[in-house]
């Protein structure tokens, strides 16, 4: 018999690995991704949805710092 916490625990699916956006380069001094063609910031590009956070936060508040 499993412990009650193990019986009731919700198991999250593992996310796919995040990769750098194609056609964009990271500017370390600005701390942002910019288009290689237009030099516009990735966050202002309507064709590119957000893919995740820097720390890979999940809705539960968990993060993967140091991994």
N, C-alpha and C positions, 0 to 999 in steps of 0.2 A: 504494500500500500504506500502510495506517494504521500509526501507531506502536503498539507492543505495549500500552501503557497505554490507548490509545483503543480498541483492539480488545477488551480485557478489562474495561473500566470498566463498572460497574453504573450504570444510569441510573434515578434516582428520579423517580417521578411527582410533579408539582407538586400541593401540597395546595390544597384550596378555601380561599378567604379566610375568616379567622375573623371573627365578628361578635359584638357585645355580646349577651348572653343576654336574651331578651324577658322583661319583667316584673321585671327586676332593675336596680338602680342601683349605681353604683360609689361607695363612700365613700372619698375620698382619704386622710383621716386614719387610717382603720382599714386601708386597703390591701386591701379585699375588696369583693365584690359582695353586696348584700343585697336580699331580696325587697321589692318596693314594697308588698305587702299585709301580710305577716306579719313583716317585718323580720328574718327568719332568714337566716343566711349561706348563700350559694349552695353552699359546700362541704358543708353538712349536708343539702342537698336531695337526697333519694333519686331523684327524678324527673329529675334533670338530670345526665347523665354528664359527666365532664371533657371539655373540647373542645380542650385544648392548653395549652402553657405560655406564660408571658409573653413569652419570647424565641422562641417557635415552634420549639423544639428538635426535631430529628428523631433517630431512634435512633442515627444515626451520630455524634451530638454536634455536628453543624452547627447554627448558629443564624443568625438574621437580625437581629442587633443593628444598629441604625442604618438599617434599611430601612423 
